[in-house]
Amino acid sequence: MALISMRQMRKGQGGVIKAVKVGGELGRRIREMGLVPGTEITIQGRAPLNDPVALRVMDCTLTLRNNEADHILVETTEGDETA
């Protein structure tokens, strides 16, 4: 397991959010979407230019821009790479 930003995760990879490293309006918005420490996530895929990223959280699919995903630290578990 490794601690990386959500932006660095691969499709199919899962993990647990460990920290949200931004405050203000952006930090509040991220937390309101349910992206708080202890939440399990799985990367569902990425748009053709790798931005935004789609992730699975609590039986919902969310999308985040890469500049938002940079602020979320995740402890990863290995997932299957699917095409």
PEVEN-V329346 format. One record per run of one state. SS is the DSSP state (~ for helix, > for strand, _ for the rest). FROM is the first residue (numbers start at 0). LEN is the number of residues. If there is no record, write none. Layout:
SS;FROM;LEN
SS;FROM;LEN
This chain:
_;0;2
>;2;3
~;5;3
_;8;5
>;13;7
_;20;3
~;23;9
_;32;7
>;39;7
_;46;6
>;52;5
_;57;2
>;59;5
_;64;1
~;65;4
_;69;2
>;71;6
_;77;6
